Amino acid sequence: MRSILPILTVLGAIVALWYGAAVMLNKQWTYDQAARAGVTVTTAQMLADTMMQERPVLPAPHQVAKGLWDGFTGQKITSKKSLVLHSWITFSATMAGFGLGTAAGILLAVGIVHSRAMDMSVMPWAIASQTIPILAIAPMVIVVLASLGIKGLIPKAIIAAYLSFFPVLVGMVKGLRAPDAMQLDLLRTYNASGAETFWKLRLPSSMPYLFASLKVGVAAALVGTIVAELPAGASQGLGARLLSGSYYGQTIQIWSALFAAAILAAGLVLIVGLIEGRVLKRMGMVR
């Protein structure tokens, strides 16, 4: 109970501030409507109205919760309003991109650690690639691939991989270089080959670093997928849901999609954490 109480306190404070911000941002519309109708609005009426507007500037927490509930349970899965459908489309592209990014990051990390030439040539370019805004890259990738007849999941997966490979690359390089000189010298005294040193020392030592970077990478892949859905003209996916909501001023729809993305990201990070615990426990790195 003591561990939960601070979390509930912070959560309660956030909700209270959210409600206060909703009242402050939504009250002007209430007063404007009352002025047009030539009526006077009491404070109680104003507070009630700011909590029930169809297109509020800032939806109240209960409105977002209702939007999430309706999106996940109140629609057929095949409906365009179903958050289950949109979340699945985004999830599919995210996992495809995350897989590509993880594979690329691990392979490049192995090459960088074992090749001085790759370390001097690849790593600076990998760092430089992350300085380019994803909002600038995504439309170009979408347009170029569309001209080649490649649409749908693949362009989104490529953009997701672009964002997710770098954390994996950096974490894996750090992990593969984690063994100290004494450990490496010990394997040399056993006449261990480079491959044996990699499999028996470097790779096991890199696991904690790898899983830490995977948690960042999977969240980055989700962000990349959502950004890729914005210029793609897609009708499905959380990014498409955000875009359509912004077109029609459906702020509740926008916030519901945002929270659906946050829930999806939290779930993916949690899954990676569970896999991490099992793998590290099996390797004897945690109790």
Steps between C-alpha positions, in 0.01 A plus 500: 500500500783738582654448157168565323406811699763732343397385152132564575587840646687607187225359278235687698695824471535456123126434461414803715730724296355356181145581608608850598668554163190368320280753680735789423535412131137406433317771692543767231287303257228472766503874564499577126196278445321661794578849367357413160185367664475803728496295822707504815698194598566419863827351617335162558352501151834599352680219683242245389513616138879486479479133598248409227604686184502289183812668361685642799836668468623261768284195574447413865645170628159331513435597136828344391427191708159469336658545157747221576226271629279561199794457262611169650170342598218696339587432136539197278864413455470560125343843550701808400423641845641198683819573691567126500533506120711816495722373781554170320602674176747719688622205707570290189713768336671576830607141556618461140708817527624408846616163371685660210651769720610253764664271246677793333614643833641170626679417174654846474604489866679168451679641197596822681641316801708262289608740225685824561413612147127458563532676834657802333270503197158365599455640850531869404246453222265317733517791743454754221194315372316572824545876463261505202141567615275201447227735375730589209598143418160332525332681207802442276507128578126470444513684165805315367367157593153585369656588162648150501161350576587419861224602737336384818702345780849507346554880489377534857724214612804661337439828681443314827827312444679830435407625846547173687836382368708776660420426868566131433826581322632721780390264777641194329835667430520602865410149611742320270778724631397446863747217580814641662859425403545234768205297371625523143853404608361200687337367183821558309685284751247227420590550132139596422426603144329824408171318448528327839576831668195650337255223591632426848593848623402796286146393410395397854649822638299704251157361596411759769603781265311344211172468687527854635543627145218276372257673736596834350503357149150351512355829622690687228370254240144577607564873466649444156199297388253765615699776331515291181121462501449876491629579147412160357133579445414185692145445618602257774745524786529723804683763297215509249257526790691799636506666160130455430419632846706813436327556164153502654584653836418179688722561800356210698590269212852644493556454872352150493742401224788657695416300809454185292852553366631556853333179620646310205848639567478413870388148412788449257757628749348275767527196272867577430555536874339162569716334234804673648425363845463144372812511282724660761372264769571201278852636441550542875530879483206567733361314796 
